[in-house]
Amino acid sequence: MDARTKPTLLDDVEAFLKANGLSATRFGVLAAGDTKFVNTLRKGRKVRLATEERVRAWMESQG
């Protein structure tokens, strides 16, 4: 898999939302402490590596 086909954080978050029935706002609060986290990702927000790692770790801890 090359960089063009590697799932992005947003791809993984969207899949998590769908699979777990969470709203974008609730996910943002729980995973990142930010109610607007998902919506700003959808608008192109770039996140620091530490933030991405924290969010991914939270998703993994959920199931």
Backbone hydrogen bonds, N-H to C=O, Kabsch-Sander energy under -0.5 kcal/mol:
donor,donor_aa,acceptor,acceptor_aa,energy
5,T,2,D,-1.3
6,K,2,D,-1.2
12,D,8,T,-2.2
13,V,9,L,-2.8
14,E,10,L,-3.0
15,A,11,D,-2.1
16,F,12,D,-2.2
17,L,13,V,-2.8
18,K,14,E,-2.2
19,A,15,A,-2.6
20,N,16,F,-2.1
21,G,17,L,-1.4
22,L,17,L,-1.0
27,F,23,S,-2.4
28,G,24,A,-2.3
29,V,25,T,-2.1
30,L,26,R,-2.5
31,A,27,F,-3.3
32,A,27,F,-0.5
32,A,28,G,-1.8
33,G,28,G,-0.9
33,G,29,V,-0.8
34,D,28,G,-2.1
37,F,34,D,-1.6
40,T,36,K,-2.6
41,L,37,F,-1.9
42,R,38,V,-2.6
43,K,39,N,-1.0
44,G,41,L,-2.0
45,R,40,T,-2.7
52,E,48,R,-2.4
53,E,49,L,-2.8
54,R,50,A,-2.1
55,V,51,T,-2.5
56,R,52,E,-2.8
57,A,53,E,-2.5
58,W,54,R,-2.1
59,M,55,V,-2.4
60,E,56,R,-2.5
61,S,57,A,-2.0
62,Q,58,W,-0.7
62,Q,59,M,-1.1
63,G,60,E,-1.3
